[in-house]
Amino acid sequence: MSSLVRSRNNTFSALEIERDADWRSDTETINRRLHAVAARFLLLRADGRALVDAAGHRLRGLDHARFACFGGSEEATTYLGNTQGHDWFVWRADDAACASIAARIGGDFVDLRSAGLTLAADDAGLFAYARAIVNWQERTRHCSVCGSRVRHESAGHRAVCTNPQCAAEHFPRTDPAMIVVVAHGGACLLGRQASWPKGRYSALAGFVEPGETLEAAVQREVYEEAGVRVVDCDYHSSQPWPFPSSIMLGFTARADDPTIKLGPELEDARWFTARQLVDGVASGELLMPSPLSVSYRLVEHWLREAAGIELDSVTHDDPLRRAVRG
Ligand SMILES: [Zn+2]
């Protein structure tokens, strides 16, 4: 399986969209598309929740007639791209407008983490994309060069400094974070933070620092958190993680020496054999990371490779996921 397929299997990662970056700055084209029958508006409430259908499986995209009828502002829309046969725009409305729209046309507002478990995979990806760009817009109100206000252009994808002496341009940023399951002698290394629910263990993770390769970040983080030296690592898959602006880069890795020396970030780190992992999960003493996360996918990958066992068949830790599966 290639990383292309592995990434698509991650939550928020299945979106196939034509972003049309070449004409996002063309306001005439954007306006024409905005008024066309193919336009759809992804409604985001101030708290970041999106409107979904009553069953919770699809985003409830509104057409331009409804957008206009409920007082949508064309100047404030952000263009996401064309997918599912529609041109998708983000429409951020205040709480009163959102309540009135939901009351009139039905549906509920859900947060992105819940949506990752319940929405169709492509809609979850579209929602994550919308949140990522809105998060950037909300955090980019002033120029980081001179401190003046910025103006958002290019259908929401560029911020331009309003100080004519500066006129710096700013673009949406994504912060790379690595996450890794290290293997040694038939066991995998997982850690836990003190603030997590009792029994939850997860892959080790951290932000990539300036001047660092992804592989060096994997080695540094594993050593800082668990005192274990990684000798090999390979890229597994990636996942947009707009909480608020990351991309998770999943790795598998190998260590020669299993000695653990805990750093200050973790409360515990341990090697788990496949037997210990399966028994721990089955008894409820060990909780796996959320199935939303790349961490879950990395443990799943390791368990499949090490013991031919599917993690889905042994996890029972998430009531929402269980409910969804019926
Ligand atoms: Zn400036």
Boltz pocket constraint, residues with backbone or C-beta under 6 A from the ligand:
constraints:
  - pocket:
      binder: B
      contacts: [[A, 143], [A, 144], [A, 145], [A, 146], [A, 147], [A, 148], [A, 161], [A, 162], [A, 163], [A, 166], [A, 167], [A, 168]]
      max_distance: 6.0
